[in-house]
Amino acid sequence: MGRGLQFIYLLTLLLLFMISLKSVDSKCVLFNFGDSNTDTGELAAGLGAYVSPPNGRLFFNLPAGRFCDGRLYNDFICESLEVNFLSPYLESSGSDFTDGVNFALAGAATEFRDRFPFPLPTQVNQFLHFKNRTRELRPLGKGSMISEEEFQTAVYSIDIGQNDIGISFAANLSYTQVINKIPSILSRIRDSMETIYESGGRKFWIYNTGPLGCLPQTLVLRKKNDSVLDSFGCLEEYNNASKVFNVGLSDLCDELRSNFTNATVVYIDKYSIRYDLVANHTKYGFEDPLMACCGYGGPPYNFKDDQRCGAQGTSACSLESRYISWDGIHNSEAANEIIAAKILSASILSLKLS
């Protein structure tokens, strides 16, 4: 298939996917798996971690379990689809699973990490337990009351991989060694998608990973005197690793799209969206594209690993300021709003065209 035809095909696929989500005849149900990019409170609920102010200062007016000054991009997607924000799976008080569940955990990877015990395979097992428990409670009129049909027509979104790559670099592996670990990461994502498919899931929304080399945290901790920076000041080696992972993830989605019967696999190029914010930050009204709003140290990055946002001595930019990075690791609400809008408008669709 030619480049132009493949673009039209995938764009049409995403548009039809979005139309099906907003059908007046069906209820939209979402199940999300991932890390802190989409964690709506699982780390706080599951591990008792304290997410301190000024997190949540914009929309929620208090910390809401999110590493952000307000809403995450998946919160904006929920708003657009007119469903409730997804409650974290392990939240014991005030949860509402009517419209789905969020299994994402800050710090999670595709394999087990110390202090972060819910990697992607565990999150999928949590989903299977949730589904089985729902089946048991439904005849009693209890629980989420999500029907079998709704489990099948639900959207299963996965946003994970950033920590896998970051952990590998943090272990002082060479670039080649990091790249050599990517097939194993992708294999675990494949296994999770196949498990969901075998349990009846038919709609998949798969996000690639962002430009790690543009994160203030990466630039503070990993930039050396001989590091190669791109024209916008990002670490090329880290961004290249992200790109290699993303190409593999795109290929995986292409393969599973062919292998899965009566299923939809949509692959979203979040890397391009996020990098565009850095490259064209003035167009979007952002200041200092590589500097955190909340942190310690001031320019050029305002990040210190042992004094992260919310710690004593740190400070946040003014409420009127617009920064891409909230705390040196995670996006600000302003950035998340743009990311969600571009996803929902289908203006950026990750394409395997080369």
HUVENFEN-V89916 format. One record per run of one state. SS is the DSSP state (@ for helix, = for strand, . for the rest). FROM is the first residue (numbers start at 1). TO is the last residue. Records with the same first field share a line. If there is no record, write none. Layout:
SS: FROM-TO, FROM-TO
//
This chain:
.: 1-2, 22-29, 35-41, 48-72, 81-87, 89-99, 103-112, 114-115, 117-119, 139-147, 154-154, 160-161, 171-174, 199-202, 208-211, 215-215, 223-228, 230-234, 260-263, 269-269, 280-291, 293-293, 296-314, 317-324, 326-330, 332-332, 346-354
@: 3-21, 42-47, 73-80, 120-138, 148-153, 162-170, 175-198, 212-214, 216-222, 236-259, 270-279, 333-345
=: 30-34, 88-88, 100-102, 113-113, 116-116, 155-159, 203-207, 229-229, 235-235, 264-268, 292-292, 294-295, 315-316, 325-325, 331-331
//
